[in-house]
Amino acid sequence: MQAEVEITGLGQAGEGVGRHEGLVLFVPGAVPGDRCLVEWEHGRKRMARARLLQVTQPSPDRVAPRCPAFGVCGGCQLQAIGYDRELSEKRRIVEDALRRIGHIDVRVPPTIGSGEAYGYRAKVSWPIRQGREEPRIGLFAQESHSVVEQDSCDVLAPPLRRLPELLRQGMRDLSLTAWDGRSGLLRHAVARRARTGEVILTLVATAPEPRLAQLAERLMAAMPELRGVALSLHDGQGNRVLGGPAQMLAGEGEIEETILGLRFRVGPTSFFQVHPAAAERLFATVLAWAGAGEGREALDLYTGVGVLALLLQRAGYQVRGIEYDEEAVSFARRNAQLNALAASFVPGDAQEADMPVPRALLTLDPPRGGAPRLAERLAADGPERVIYVSCDPATLARDAATLVAGGYSVGRVQPFDLFPRTAHVETVAEFLR
Ligand SMILES: C[S@@+](CC[C@H](N)C(=O)[O-])C[C@H]1O[C@@H](n2cnc3c(N)ncnc32)[C@H](O)[C@@H]1O
């Protein structure tokens, strides 16, 4: 089937969304405001994925993508949309999800943008795959596991752009093989850069091959900002990036970032926001909503290396943080000492942990799947204020519905753009008993 449709919004994966005779069409490559000719499989009743055949009238918000790999590489999806429109679409995505999935009608304010929409990405996982002759190091293509090599990726923090070629050279010189789906040595390289300029790299490999230490030494000699290279072993199948706990191959196992004046040591594999400057705006909002702690207790779930927990502790709360990654917990404890703040950190599963819930405040920042069982528990017996930091509007909306059914009202909701040029949207939402 073919039709000319008007694109009126963006889907979860950054595709354009249009409608034709009651059918919702998801059109990769189309931009809100475009009119375009599209084609889809006959017989679909409610929704279909459609192919963009021709843009018949471009949107006033259509811009030329900066990256030659745009449309092929799966790293970012929104380079063809002006940044203001990206922000307004992200606002609408949050409002729509709350209404459609959560049955919650709130007016969501404009998305707080990130300042830098390019050159910001401070963490990246490059798959390493065996090509016909050479290893390929880049990002996965859209909806595929083939690797697109684009060393001058504009979204990435500039110093990180040097690493893929240094890795290729090192692998070539040391005759190291790449993963081909069943065998081969190196399968991923995960890099993180802090605003101090320090970089840390984790190599994910199938075996503790001694030449990996040589590779690590070479990389450190070629890149002075590289503080350390770690190894994580992973010889299984599946799409998980990291394997076992990181062991150091060379250099130091941590770098330092600052957030709103506090210092955070971060290890090779623990979570840290990819756009620290934009994340500061989000954390400042949570602090403003939480207000002065005045000695009251707070619980920070999914605490990572303790960023929000320590900011809240500085604001006068007595904070306990829960996190299930043991590396992150030990960094969180050290970060408390480093900043002379008395927050405590406990390893555990935030959805299962048998923790007393404080009366004043609970904050949570779960991964994309959200926290459905925790939401049920809070609905039955939760604190006066819950502040939910979410990286997926759909699971936020689902969990929000559970909280509302349990007697909470929705307070403020604020979307943030922490991952410009990609379909990711971050939201902070407040729930009041
Ligand atoms: C989105 S990150 C947030 C980290 C932190 N709030 C920050 O901004 O730096 C989610 C964190 O939750 C942790 N995590 C994932 N599932 C968990 C669970 N079931 N229980 C506890 N922590 C979990 C991850 O290891 C990760 O550190």
Ligand as a Chemical Component Dictionary entry (heavy atoms), coordinates in Angstrom:
data_LIG
# 
_chem_comp.id                   LIG 
_chem_comp.type                 NON-POLYMER 
_chem_comp.pdbx_formal_charge   0 
_chem_comp.three_letter_code    LIG 
# 
loop_
_chem_comp_atom.comp_id 
_chem_comp_atom.atom_id 
_chem_comp_atom.alt_atom_id 
_chem_comp_atom.type_symbol 
_chem_comp_atom.charge 
_chem_comp_atom.model_Cartn_x 
_chem_comp_atom.model_Cartn_y 
_chem_comp_atom.model_Cartn_z 
_chem_comp_atom.pdbx_ordinal 
LIG C1  C1  C 0  19.822 4.884  35.470 1  
LIG S1  S1  S 1  21.098 4.372  36.563 2  
LIG C2  C2  C 0  20.988 5.617  37.807 3  
LIG C3  C3  C 0  22.215 5.820  38.652 4  
LIG C4  C4  C 0  22.290 7.120  39.445 5  
LIG N1  N1  N 0  21.011 7.570  39.961 6  
LIG C5  C5  C 0  22.954 8.202  38.616 7  
LIG O1  O1  O 0  22.264 9.068  38.080 8  
LIG O2  O2  O -1 24.183 8.180  38.506 9  
LIG C6  C6  C 0  20.375 2.957  37.249 10 
LIG C7  C7  C 0  21.217 2.272  38.281 11 
LIG O3  O3  O 0  20.436 1.242  38.863 12 
LIG C8  C8  C 0  21.210 0.068  39.059 13 
LIG N2  N2  N 0  20.217 -1.029 39.091 14 
LIG C9  C9  C 0  19.608 -1.639 38.063 15 
LIG N3  N3  N 0  18.687 -2.509 38.501 16 
LIG C10 C10 C 0  18.707 -2.450 39.859 17 
LIG C11 C11 C 0  17.972 -3.085 40.877 18 
LIG N4  N4  N 0  17.020 -3.979 40.597 19 
LIG N5  N5  N 0  18.242 -2.757 42.147 20 
LIG C12 C12 C 0  19.192 -1.850 42.450 21 
LIG N6  N6  N 0  19.928 -1.201 41.532 22 
LIG C13 C13 C 0  19.691 -1.493 40.238 23 
LIG C14 C14 C 0  22.194 0.085  37.923 24 
LIG O4  O4  O 0  23.346 -0.648 38.252 25 
LIG C15 C15 C 0  22.484 1.596  37.784 26 
LIG O5  O5  O 0  23.548 1.979  38.600 27 
# 
loop_
_chem_comp_bond.comp_id 
_chem_comp_bond.atom_id_1 
_chem_comp_bond.atom_id_2 
_chem_comp_bond.value_order 
_chem_comp_bond.pdbx_ordinal 
LIG C1  S1  SING 1  
LIG S1  C2  SING 2  
LIG S1  C6  SING 3  
LIG C2  C3  SING 4  
LIG C3  C4  SING 5  
LIG C4  N1  SING 6  
LIG C4  C5  SING 7  
LIG C5  O1  DOUB 8  
LIG C5  O2  SING 9  
LIG C6  C7  SING 10 
LIG C7  O3  SING 11 
LIG C7  C15 SING 12 
LIG O3  C8  SING 13 
LIG C8  N2  SING 14 
LIG C8  C14 SING 15 
LIG N2  C9  SING 16 
LIG N2  C13 SING 17 
LIG C9  N3  DOUB 18 
LIG N3  C10 SING 19 
LIG C10 C11 SING 20 
LIG C10 C13 DOUB 21 
LIG C11 N4  SING 22 
LIG C11 N5  DOUB 23 
LIG N5  C12 SING 24 
LIG C12 N6  DOUB 25 
LIG N6  C13 SING 26 
LIG C14 O4  SING 27 
LIG C14 C15 SING 28 
LIG C15 O5  SING 29 
# 
